[in-house]
Amino acid sequence: MSAHRLRLIVIVGGGVAGLRAAERLIERGYDGRIEIVAAEPHAPYRRPGLTEGLLNGHVSPAALRLRARLEGRVRWHHGVAAVGLDARARRVLLDDGRYGPYEGLIVATGMTPRALPGARRATDRVQTLRTVDDALRLRTTARRVRSVLVVGGGLVGAEAAAALRAGGTAVTVVDIAPTLLHDAVGPRLGVALTELHRRRGVHVVTGATVQAWDHAPGEIRAVLRDGREIGADAALVAIGAHPDVGWLQDSGANAIDGVLCGPTTHVVGLDDVVACGDCARWPNLRFDTVPQRVEQWATAVAMGRHAADALLDGPRDARPFAPVPWGWTEQWGVRIHMLGRPLAGSLGAVDGDPDRLRGALATQDGDGRLVGAVVAERPAVSVALHRAIGAACPKPDLTDAAAWRPPAPVSAAPAPAPRGHEPHRPFVERRRTAPAAA
Ligand SMILES: Cc1cc2nc3c(=O)[nH]c(=O)nc-3n(C[C@H](O)[C@H](O)[C@H](O)COP(=O)(O)OP(=O)(O)OC[C@H]3O[C@@H](n4cnc5c(N)ncnc54)[C@H](O)[C@@H]3O)c2cc1C
């Protein structure tokens, strides 16, 4: 179907990527229907603000709400999750028994935190952190208890640890890596950040994993692989997340570790479906041809907008999505930028004093191109390095996108809709839960 004739676009996922996609459709003059299926009951909000403000009570949920120019054009289906995709019939199957017909579909379902085996069974005072409800629950728990164990010292774990500790809670972080944020900022800034956390009173245990949980009344006991035990009143499991794409199984899309897209964000095998944000795995041809996911706010914003363009332009005319990705983390008042592909090679200092969290490190790939950097508290250097990475790794064009081929064969023909979801009724039918009043 020519993209210009689209009259009904469904967006699955009401996070920032889905929201920005809707906004862009309207900006582009698309005047058909837009339906957003959003599993969370809340309007879209600024997820990074959960650890940078909400957890320590500095901001309210209302202050995190995202603004968007939607001009009353979007129909929201809050608290409804997609459970399947019948790509042949062009409809999304919903968990309330309805289905959403579409002409164009935007997949923007983000991520779900990974659970740690045994943790839930141990006690309900063990939780994960992805949504505003998770953050409010953790905040309430932290106010009631004296100590919290954080399992995982990546971006979410380390930011949450700082927020909880700053609020007066005793915090222990356990991570398998040699430093906090090792896989986000590399070893050198990782060491500096770990020291900063320790100076502020966070107990950091590195090179360790939780092997088992012991349940004692009012206390959690995590047993580490080396036999050590850590006791706490509550625990946060922050060991990463996996893409929320289970509902795309059997749809014809390759939904292993994110939904596989081509360079334009079109889902491989499904020409009228695009994907964006954390759940999308796509080749950023600025760097290489290997599909990868990026879990960063700014990329989700840009990709949501790009996916809307790609859907309207169609697979032949759409441009490749090839940003220089950038993300940030803020802990104990120190802001760090991650630019491009910082961990593609070994990082070397290029500015200031990175060991004191005031400087920059950069990395080159095997061809000697500047491909990534991490920058602490040097905003101007960060902007300059971002530009320099863009210049060293130039934007691809339509020809590069057309030449790209998916790495593994995927089934071209969408499979039939999963069994057990029929009969589904369209969105337009409202389900009645109580008899209408006479
Ligand atoms: C606590 C926290 C702190 C962060 N801090 C930073 C930071 O400092 N810097 C940074 O760059 N990035 C940060 N991030 C990452 C950033 O928030 C994400 O990259 C961004 O939110 C991704 O946007 P998205 O729209 O792709 O996914 P999401 O924001 O996850 O939105 C996806 C939405 O889809 C919904 N959904 C899922 N499945 C379905 C379904 N089947 N049907 C319907 N709806 C569904 C989900 O409920 C969710 O509301 C942080 C993330 C977290 C969790």
The ligand as a MOL file (V3000), in Angstrom:
LIG
                    3D

  0  0  0     0  0            999 V3000
M  V30 BEGIN CTAB
M  V30 COUNTS 53 58 0 0 0
M  V30 BEGIN ATOM
M  V30 1 C 14.7150 4.1680 35.6730 0
M  V30 2 C 15.2390 4.5220 34.3040 0
M  V30 3 C 16.1640 5.5630 34.1750 0
M  V30 4 C 16.6590 5.9010 32.9200 0
M  V30 5 N 17.5680 6.9200 32.8240 0
M  V30 6 C 18.0620 7.2300 31.6150 0
M  V30 7 C 19.0170 8.2730 31.5090 0
M  V30 8 O 19.4380 8.8530 32.5030 0
M  V30 9 N 19.4860 8.5710 30.2630 0
M  V30 10 C 19.0680 7.9190 29.1370 0
M  V30 11 O 19.5380 8.2460 28.0280 0
M  V30 12 N 18.1550 6.9300 29.2190 0
M  V30 13 C 17.6460 6.5640 30.4210 0
M  V30 14 N 16.7330 5.5580 30.5240 0
M  V30 15 C 16.3030 4.8560 29.3060 0
M  V30 16 C 15.1260 5.5800 28.6360 0
M  V30 17 O 14.1510 5.8690 29.5730 0
M  V30 18 C 14.5790 4.6970 27.5250 0
M  V30 19 O 15.5800 4.5830 26.5360 0
M  V30 20 C 13.3000 5.2460 26.9130 0
M  V30 21 O 12.2900 5.3840 27.8600 0
M  V30 22 C 12.8160 4.3040 25.8020 0
M  V30 23 O 11.5950 4.7700 25.3090 0
M  V30 24 P 10.5710 3.7600 24.5840 0
M  V30 25 O 9.3920 4.5830 24.2140 0
M  V30 26 O 11.2890 2.9900 23.5560 0
M  V30 27 O 10.1900 2.6870 25.6970 0
M  V30 28 P 9.3900 2.8990 27.0490 0
M  V30 29 O 9.6750 4.2300 27.6260 0
M  V30 30 O 9.6800 1.6950 27.8810 0
M  V30 31 O 7.8660 2.8530 26.6030 0
M  V30 32 C 7.2880 1.6820 26.0830 0
M  V30 33 C 5.8420 1.6230 26.5300 0
M  V30 34 O 5.2140 0.5340 25.8580 0
M  V30 35 C 4.3580 -0.1330 26.7580 0
M  V30 36 N 4.1600 -1.5180 26.3050 0
M  V30 37 C 5.0050 -2.5550 26.4530 0
M  V30 38 N 4.4630 -3.6670 25.9050 0
M  V30 39 C 3.2520 -3.3220 25.4320 0
M  V30 40 C 2.2150 -4.0290 24.7560 0
M  V30 41 N 2.3350 -5.3190 24.4620 0
M  V30 42 N 1.0960 -3.3490 24.4070 0
M  V30 43 C 0.9660 -2.0330 24.6890 0
M  V30 44 N 1.9220 -1.3010 25.3110 0
M  V30 45 C 3.0530 -1.9460 25.6760 0
M  V30 46 C 5.1110 -0.0590 28.0660 0
M  V30 47 O 4.2160 -0.2510 29.1430 0
M  V30 48 C 5.6930 1.3550 28.0140 0
M  V30 49 O 4.7980 2.2810 28.5710 0
M  V30 50 C 16.2220 5.1880 31.7650 0
M  V30 51 C 15.3010 4.1370 31.9040 0
M  V30 52 C 14.8260 3.8050 33.1570 0
M  V30 53 C 13.8330 2.6620 33.3040 0
M  V30 END ATOM
M  V30 BEGIN BOND
M  V30 1 1 1 2
M  V30 2 1 2 3
M  V30 3 2 2 52
M  V30 4 2 3 4
M  V30 5 1 4 5
M  V30 6 1 4 50
M  V30 7 2 5 6
M  V30 8 1 6 7
M  V30 9 1 6 13
M  V30 10 2 7 8
M  V30 11 1 7 9
M  V30 12 1 9 10
M  V30 13 2 10 11
M  V30 14 1 10 12
M  V30 15 2 12 13
M  V30 16 1 13 14
M  V30 17 1 14 15
M  V30 18 1 14 50
M  V30 19 1 15 16
M  V30 20 1 16 17
M  V30 21 1 16 18
M  V30 22 1 18 19
M  V30 23 1 18 20
M  V30 24 1 20 21
M  V30 25 1 20 22
M  V30 26 1 22 23
M  V30 27 1 23 24
M  V30 28 2 24 25
M  V30 29 1 24 26
M  V30 30 1 24 27
M  V30 31 1 27 28
M  V30 32 2 28 29
M  V30 33 1 28 30
M  V30 34 1 28 31
M  V30 35 1 31 32
M  V30 36 1 32 33
M  V30 37 1 33 34
M  V30 38 1 33 48
M  V30 39 1 34 35
M  V30 40 1 35 36
M  V30 41 1 35 46
M  V30 42 1 36 37
M  V30 43 1 36 45
M  V30 44 2 37 38
M  V30 45 1 38 39
M  V30 46 1 39 40
M  V30 47 2 39 45
M  V30 48 1 40 41
M  V30 49 2 40 42
M  V30 50 1 42 43
M  V30 51 2 43 44
M  V30 52 1 44 45
M  V30 53 1 46 47
M  V30 54 1 46 48
M  V30 55 1 48 49
M  V30 56 2 50 51
M  V30 57 1 51 52
M  V30 58 1 52 53
M  V30 END BOND
M  V30 END CTAB
M  END
